Amino acid sequence: MNEKWLSVASHASVLCTSVFGVFAIPLLILLFGPSELVKQNAREALNAHINVLLVSLLFAIFISLAALIICAVALPAGIQIDSWGNQINDSIRIVNGLGAMGVVLGAMVVCTVLIALVYALWFAVYAFVMPVIAVCVVANDSNRVFCYPLLISFLCDRRKDRIL
């Protein structure tokens, strides 16, 4: 009975990752767990923590770089000076002045937003939905190791550990 709740706590900690960054729960269970089954569940949960963190960092870097490129190109190109040396603040003239560059920037903005939406969907699934499924599976059958699908395995041999 105690092993069941340790396995459930390992997977439930992934739900807290987005809020608190709780790596300690599955790590402690992995180090001091009473059985190999509990340790395998802790490995899977810790692996999910690592994957969520790495993918979040990669998407944050990519989206930040895209935003910097958009700003670096759009701001200088959007500033226009009239024939008397005064800056034009009319947004219609600025957009018209960008021409083809405005189309490229618009496409970059749309692509960046779409990539951000893909990340948001992935994050919702792997930081919230999958841990709930893992908790339900492990709570219903304490003899199972829940393996999160489509994640990079850093801590366990998926061919050996995979039960579900």
C-alpha positions as CSV (number, residue, x, y, z in Angstrom):
1,M,0.0,0.0,0.0
2,N,2.8,2.4,0.9
3,E,4.6,1.6,-2.4
4,K,1.5,2.5,-4.4
5,W,1.3,6.0,-2.9
6,L,5.0,6.6,-3.4
7,S,4.5,5.8,-7.1
8,V,1.5,8.0,-7.2
9,A,3.4,10.9,-5.5
10,S,6.2,10.5,-8.1
11,H,3.9,11.0,-11.0
12,A,1.7,13.7,-9.2
13,S,4.9,15.8,-8.7
14,V,5.0,16.3,-12.5
15,L,1.8,18.3,-12.1
16,C,3.6,20.7,-9.8
17,T,6.6,21.2,-12.1
18,S,5.0,24.1,-13.9
19,V,4.3,25.9,-10.7
20,F,6.9,24.9,-8.2
21,G,9.7,23.0,-10.0
22,V,9.4,20.0,-7.7
23,F,12.2,17.7,-8.8
24,A,12.9,16.6,-5.2
25,I,9.9,14.3,-4.8
26,P,10.8,11.7,-7.5
27,L,14.5,12.2,-6.9
28,L,14.1,11.3,-3.2
29,I,11.8,8.4,-4.0
30,L,14.4,7.2,-6.6
31,L,17.2,7.3,-4.1
32,F,15.3,5.9,-1.1
33,G,12.4,4.0,-2.6
34,P,11.6,0.6,-1.0
35,S,11.3,-1.4,-4.2
36,E,12.4,-1.5,-7.8
37,L,8.9,-0.9,-9.0
38,V,8.6,2.3,-7.1
39,K,12.1,3.4,-8.3
40,Q,11.1,2.7,-11.9
41,N,8.0,4.9,-11.5
42,A,10.2,7.6,-9.9
43,R,12.6,7.3,-12.9
44,E,9.8,7.8,-15.3
45,A,8.4,10.8,-13.4
46,L,11.9,12.4,-13.1
47,N,12.4,11.8,-16.8
48,A,9.1,13.6,-17.5
49,H,10.3,16.5,-15.3
50,I,13.5,16.7,-17.4
51,N,11.7,16.5,-20.7
52,V,9.3,19.3,-19.8
53,L,12.1,21.5,-18.5
54,L,14.3,21.0,-21.6
55,V,11.5,21.4,-24.1
56,S,10.3,24.5,-22.3
57,L,13.9,26.0,-22.4
58,L,14.2,25.2,-26.1
59,F,10.9,26.8,-27.0
60,A,11.7,29.8,-24.8
61,I,15.0,30.3,-26.6
62,F,13.5,29.9,-30.0
63,I,10.6,32.2,-29.4
64,S,12.9,34.8,-27.8
65,L,15.2,34.7,-30.8
66,A,12.3,35.0,-33.2
67,A,11.0,38.0,-31.3
68,L,14.4,39.6,-31.2
69,I,14.8,39.1,-35.0
70,I,11.4,40.6,-35.6
71,C,12.1,43.6,-33.4
72,A,15.6,44.1,-34.9
73,V,14.2,44.2,-38.4
74,A,10.9,45.9,-37.8
75,L,11.9,48.8,-35.6
76,P,14.7,50.3,-37.8
77,A,12.7,49.6,-41.0
78,G,9.5,51.1,-39.5
79,I,11.1,54.5,-38.6
80,Q,10.7,56.8,-41.5
81,I,12.0,60.4,-41.8
82,D,10.2,62.9,-43.9
83,S,12.0,65.4,-46.2
84,W,12.4,67.9,-43.3
85,G,14.1,65.4,-41.0
86,N,11.1,64.8,-38.8
87,Q,10.1,61.3,-37.8
88,I,6.8,60.1,-39.3
89,N,4.5,58.6,-36.7
90,D,1.7,57.7,-39.0
91,S,1.4,53.9,-38.7
92,I,-0.2,53.6,-42.2
93,R,2.8,55.2,-43.8
94,I,5.2,53.0,-41.8
95,V,3.4,49.8,-42.8
96,N,3.3,51.0,-46.4
97,G,6.9,51.9,-46.2
98,L,7.9,48.4,-45.2
99,G,6.6,46.9,-48.4
100,A,7.9,43.4,-48.9
101,M,9.7,43.5,-45.6
102,G,6.3,43.9,-43.9
103,V,5.1,40.7,-45.5
104,V,8.2,38.9,-44.3
105,L,7.8,40.3,-40.8
106,G,4.1,39.4,-40.8
107,A,4.9,35.8,-41.8
108,M,7.6,35.6,-39.1
109,V,5.1,36.9,-36.5
110,V,2.5,34.3,-37.6
111,C,5.1,31.5,-37.5
112,T,6.2,32.5,-34.1
113,V,2.7,32.6,-32.8
114,L,2.0,29.1,-34.3
115,I,5.1,27.7,-32.7
116,A,4.1,29.2,-29.4
117,L,0.7,27.6,-29.7
118,V,2.3,24.2,-30.5
119,Y,4.4,24.5,-27.4
120,A,1.4,25.5,-25.3
121,L,-0.5,22.4,-26.5
122,W,2.5,20.2,-25.9
123,F,3.0,21.7,-22.4
124,A,-0.7,21.2,-21.6
125,V,-0.5,17.6,-22.5
126,Y,2.8,16.6,-20.9
127,A,2.7,18.8,-17.8
128,F,-1.0,18.3,-16.9
129,V,-2.8,15.5,-18.9
130,M,-0.2,12.8,-18.9
131,P,0.6,13.1,-15.2
132,V,-3.1,12.7,-14.4
133,I,-3.3,9.6,-16.6
134,A,-0.1,8.3,-14.9
135,V,-1.5,8.9,-11.4
136,C,-4.8,7.1,-12.4
137,V,-2.9,4.1,-13.9
138,V,-0.5,3.7,-11.0
139,A,-3.3,4.2,-8.4
140,N,-5.5,1.5,-10.0
141,D,-2.7,-1.0,-10.6
142,S,0.2,-0.7,-8.1
143,N,2.2,-3.3,-10.1
144,R,2.6,-1.1,-13.2
145,V,5.2,1.3,-14.3
146,F,3.7,4.1,-16.3
147,C,6.0,5.2,-19.2
148,Y,5.2,8.6,-20.7
149,P,4.9,8.2,-24.5
150,L,7.1,10.2,-27.0
151,L,9.6,11.5,-24.5
152,I,13.4,11.2,-24.6
153,S,14.6,8.7,-22.1
154,F,17.4,10.0,-20.0
155,L,17.2,7.9,-16.9
156,C,15.7,4.5,-17.9
157,D,15.9,1.9,-20.6
158,R,12.4,2.1,-22.0
159,R,12.7,-1.3,-23.7
160,K,13.4,-3.0,-20.3
161,D,11.1,-0.8,-18.1
162,R,8.1,-0.5,-20.3
163,I,5.0,-2.1,-19.0
164,L,2.3,0.2,-20.3
